[in-house]
């Protein structure tokens, strides 16, 4: 059901972009919106991982670079990718004391998993395994591509709204005249609607990645303990230079959300995630790939 929901939400984003372009500037606006969506999705597909890793000054984790981190993390990741039938991702270290992690890359063959220095200090191996399995769950489900498309479509809608604000609606073309009132509504409502849809997509994918972690580690307990530590750790040590544009990538939102701001949060609440994970205990995971080893 989450997959169907995601497809519908992506369709809504695309439809909102095209509808907004037509309402602002008629047929020519529709064509501009379509070109904008294609260009931004192309750029996101090929370059979003490099941009994200550069944003956080990520360093390669190899036997030559960061050998201590490599000795701890590589065997753990290697075991999980074998169970999940995935290629080995590139590993990266983010020099930040705030605990967090994310996966990026356009497909499983070009995936990367990045850890902050803070999460490696905070977690034991069982908790870290739960976090890594969650991130590899995103790779397995190709969530990275999905979230990148959602983010770029939302950005395109917002950009289109700013264009309407600066250049105005109601330009006449061969077929019809755009509506200035529609342009005004686009400026006000479209970015808000795009943000809400993007966040809904992100939250759906988080639940599925949590379930993948429980399945491939054989128990939800490692991730449950990890999420509890992350919740406290992110609050105590905020991430330096965290970007709202990449917040959806992390296992836990690097920004605290409460009250009405949860509506625009990229992640479900930690309490909800833990409740769902606790419901996965029992028979469903006795024959999981991790238990069958």
C-alpha angles and dihedrals in degrees: 000000000000089000091053090046091051093050091050092048092049088050090052091051092050092046092049091052094051094041091050092051091052094046093050100045110001120233094345089054090051091053092047091050092050093050091046091053093049095048094046093047091049091052092046093050095054105029111026093094094052091047093049095048092046091048090062097037091242116193124210116256106219136136087264098042118046094353095176092055089045093054091053102039106034098066091046093051093042092055092050096048090052091054091046095043092236131140116255108269125219112261125223138185121216110205096225129118093216110098114242145114140198142185124222140170135104096260140354091274091058100035128137131190118204127195128191118231087241096061092050090053095044103048137064119223095266092054092043090052089056091051094047091049089052091053092046087050087063089051092048092051093042088237092149092067091043094051092044091054091047092049094049093046090051090048091049091052091050091048090050090052091053089050088054090050094051100037101027132227128267102067111159121232135172095282110032147343120258117234119246089206090052088050091053092049089049091055092051105034108026098070090047093049092045091051093050093050092047091051092048090054091049094049092051092053092049092060091051093048090050090053090049090053091053091047099048097040091045095237139047092222098091093054092042091056090043094052091051091052091045092052091055095038096052090049093050097042114030117203116261114241094355112178123219088215091066100034091104091063097064125087088236125026107258087215122070115241128195140157114356092354088073087073088067095039119126091216137049114248114279089238091058092047093050092047091054092046092050089054088060094065117111137033097357092073103034090094096038120134090259093054092046094060 
